[in-house]
Amino acid sequence: MKIVAWRQLIDTNKNYIYKLQVEGNISSREKKKILKELKEWKEIGYGGNGKTEICLFSRVFEDKDSWIQWARQFPFELDEVNRNGKAKKIN
């Protein structure tokens, strides 16, 4: 399972909008754990091909610090992708 996130944009109120993608062969047990951790996120997409699932989520953060604070407490390995496509491990 691979989990990546990226900042999509900053809205007019200076809030940070982040997208999070969960991809891989996700067991129902893992999916329940992930959904529990992402209860404050809005599910915006879902897809798959039988073996691999992809789930997309979105959430608004007040600032970058609140995003980092949330990401560091997230219990799964998480990478943040910057605008150039380079991934940086958050936790």
Phi and psi restraints in degrees (value plus and minus 20) as a CYANA .aco file:
   2 LYS   PHI    -145.3  -105.3
   2 LYS   PSI     112.1   152.1
   3 ILE   PHI    -143.6  -103.6
   3 ILE   PSI     102.7   142.7
   4 VAL   PHI    -149.9  -109.9
   4 VAL   PSI     133.6   173.6
   5 ALA   PHI    -157.6  -117.6
   5 ALA   PSI     136.6   176.6
   6 TRP   PHI    -172.5  -132.5
   6 TRP   PSI     132.8   172.8
   7 ARG   PHI    -104.3   -64.3
   7 ARG   PSI     102.5   142.5
   8 GLN   PHI    -101.3   -61.3
   8 GLN   PSI     -68.6   -28.6
   9 LEU   PHI    -187.6  -147.6
   9 LEU   PSI     153.1   193.1
  10 ILE   PHI    -131.6   -91.6
  10 ILE   PSI     104.3   144.3
  11 ASP   PHI    -100.4   -60.4
  11 ASP   PSI    -197.9  -157.9
  12 THR   PHI     -85.3   -45.3
  12 THR   PSI     -40.9    -0.9
  13 ASN   PHI    -112.0   -72.0
  13 ASN   PSI      -7.4    32.6
  14 LYS   PHI      46.7    86.7
  14 LYS   PSI       3.3    43.3
  15 ASN   PHI    -106.5   -66.5
  15 ASN   PSI     128.4   168.4
  16 TYR   PHI    -115.8   -75.8
  16 TYR   PSI     105.9   145.9
  17 ILE   PHI    -124.0   -84.0
  17 ILE   PSI      99.3   139.3
  18 TYR   PHI    -132.5   -92.5
  18 TYR   PSI     125.1   165.1
  19 LYS   PHI    -131.1   -91.1
  19 LYS   PSI     126.2   166.2
  20 LEU   PHI    -153.6  -113.6
  20 LEU   PSI     111.6   151.6
  21 GLN   PHI    -140.2  -100.2
  21 GLN   PSI     108.6   148.6
  22 VAL   PHI    -130.4   -90.4
  22 VAL   PSI     104.0   144.0
  23 GLU   PHI    -156.0  -116.0
  23 GLU   PSI     119.6   159.6
  24 GLY   PHI     121.7   161.7
  24 GLY   PSI    -190.8  -150.8
  25 ASN   PHI    -106.1   -66.1
  25 ASN   PSI      76.2   116.2
  26 ILE   PHI    -121.9   -81.9
  26 ILE   PSI     100.1   140.1
  27 SER   PHI     -93.2   -53.2
  27 SER   PSI     140.7   180.7
  28 SER   PHI     -83.7   -43.7
  28 SER   PSI     -51.7   -11.7
  29 ARG   PHI     -86.5   -46.5
  29 ARG   PSI     -66.4   -26.4
  30 GLU   PHI     -83.1   -43.1
  30 GLU   PSI     -60.6   -20.6
  31 LYS   PHI     -81.5   -41.5
  31 LYS   PSI     -61.9   -21.9
  32 LYS   PHI     -81.9   -41.9
  32 LYS   PSI     -62.2   -22.2
  33 LYS   PHI     -84.2   -44.2
  33 LYS   PSI     -63.5   -23.5
  34 ILE   PHI     -84.1   -44.1
  34 ILE   PSI     -66.9   -26.9
  35 LEU   PHI     -82.4   -42.4
  35 LEU   PSI     -54.5   -14.5
  36 LYS   PHI     -83.5   -43.5
  36 LYS   PSI     -62.9   -22.9
  37 GLU   PHI     -91.1   -51.1
  37 GLU   PSI     -45.9    -5.9
  38 LEU   PHI    -122.6   -82.6
  38 LEU   PSI       6.5    46.5
  39 LYS   PHI     -84.0   -44.0
  39 LYS   PSI     -43.4    -3.4
  40 GLU   PHI    -108.0   -68.0
  40 GLU   PSI     -24.1    15.9
  41 TRP   PHI    -115.7   -75.7
  41 TRP   PSI     133.7   173.7
  42 LYS   PHI    -120.5   -80.5
  42 LYS   PSI     106.3   146.3
  43 GLU   PHI     -96.0   -56.0
  43 GLU   PSI     103.6   143.6
  44 ILE   PHI    -135.2   -95.2
  44 ILE   PSI     -26.2    13.8
  45 GLY   PHI    -189.9  -149.9
  45 GLY   PSI     136.0   176.0
  46 TYR   PHI    -174.0  -134.0
  46 TYR   PSI     121.6   161.6
  47 GLY   PHI    -182.1  -142.1
  47 GLY   PSI     155.4   195.4
  48 GLY   PHI     153.7   193.7
  48 GLY   PSI     150.0   190.0
  49 ASN   PHI    -147.9  -107.9
  49 ASN   PSI       1.5    41.5
  50 GLY   PHI      82.9   122.9
  50 GLY   PSI     -64.3   -24.3
  51 LYS   PHI    -121.0   -81.0
  51 LYS   PSI     -58.4   -18.4
  52 THR   PHI    -133.0   -93.0
  52 THR   PSI     116.0   156.0
  53 GLU   PHI    -131.7   -91.7
  53 GLU   PSI     128.6   168.6
  54 ILE   PHI    -150.9  -110.9
  54 ILE   PSI     106.1   146.1
  55 CYS   PHI    -142.0  -102.0
  55 CYS   PSI     112.7   152.7
  56 LEU   PHI    -134.2   -94.2
  56 LEU   PSI     118.6   158.6
  57 PHE   PHI    -152.4  -112.4
  57 PHE   PSI     138.2   178.2
  58 SER   PHI    -158.5  -118.5
  58 SER   PSI     126.3   166.3
  59 ARG   PHI    -175.7  -135.7
  59 ARG   PSI     128.0   168.0
  60 VAL   PHI    -120.7   -80.7
  60 VAL   PSI     112.4   152.4
  61 PHE   PHI    -137.7   -97.7
  61 PHE   PSI     128.3   168.3
  62 GLU   PHI     -85.5   -45.5
  62 GLU   PSI     -57.3   -17.3
  63 ASP   PHI    -177.5  -137.5
  63 ASP   PSI     155.8   195.8
  64 LYS   PHI     -85.2   -45.2
  64 LYS   PSI     -54.9   -14.9
  65 ASP   PHI     -82.4   -42.4
  65 ASP   PSI     -60.0   -20.0
  66 SER   PHI     -87.5   -47.5
  66 SER   PSI     -53.7   -13.7
  67 TRP   PHI     -83.6   -43.6
  67 TRP   PSI     -69.3   -29.3
  68 ILE   PHI     -81.2   -41.2
  68 ILE   PSI     -62.9   -22.9
  69 GLN   PHI     -80.0   -40.0
  69 GLN   PSI     -65.3   -25.3
  70 TRP   PHI     -84.6   -44.6
  70 TRP   PSI     -65.8   -25.8
  71 ALA   PHI     -83.0   -43.0
  71 ALA   PSI     -56.0   -16.0
  72 ARG   PHI     -91.3   -51.3
  72 ARG   PSI     -46.0    -6.0
  73 GLN   PHI    -109.9   -69.9
  73 GLN   PSI     -29.1    10.9
  74 PHE   PHI     -83.3   -43.3
  74 PHE   PSI     106.1   146.1
  75 PRO   PHI     -98.8   -58.8
  75 PRO   PSI     -17.8    22.2
  76 PHE   PHI    -132.7   -92.7
  76 PHE   PSI     137.1   177.1
  77 GLU   PHI     -83.2   -43.2
  77 GLU   PSI     110.7   150.7
  78 LEU   PHI    -156.0  -116.0
  78 LEU   PSI     110.8   150.8
  79 ASP   PHI    -132.7   -92.7
  79 ASP   PSI     121.3   161.3
  80 GLU   PHI    -125.1   -85.1
  80 GLU   PSI     109.2   149.2
  81 VAL   PHI    -119.6   -79.6
  81 VAL   PSI     108.8   148.8
  82 ASN   PHI    -106.4   -66.4
  82 ASN   PSI    -199.4  -159.4
  83 ARG   PHI     -85.9   -45.9
  83 ARG   PSI     -36.0     4.0
  84 ASN   PHI    -113.9   -73.9
  84 ASN   PSI     -18.4    21.6
  85 GLY   PHI      67.4   107.4
  85 GLY   PSI     -12.9    27.1
  86 LYS   PHI    -107.7   -67.7
  86 LYS   PSI     112.1   152.1
  87 ALA   PHI    -112.2   -72.2
  87 ALA   PSI     121.0   161.0
  88 LYS   PHI    -149.4  -109.4
  88 LYS   PSI     106.7   146.7
  89 LYS   PHI     -89.9   -49.9
  89 LYS   PSI     109.4   149.4
  90 ILE   PHI    -113.6   -73.6
  90 ILE   PSI     -66.5   -26.5
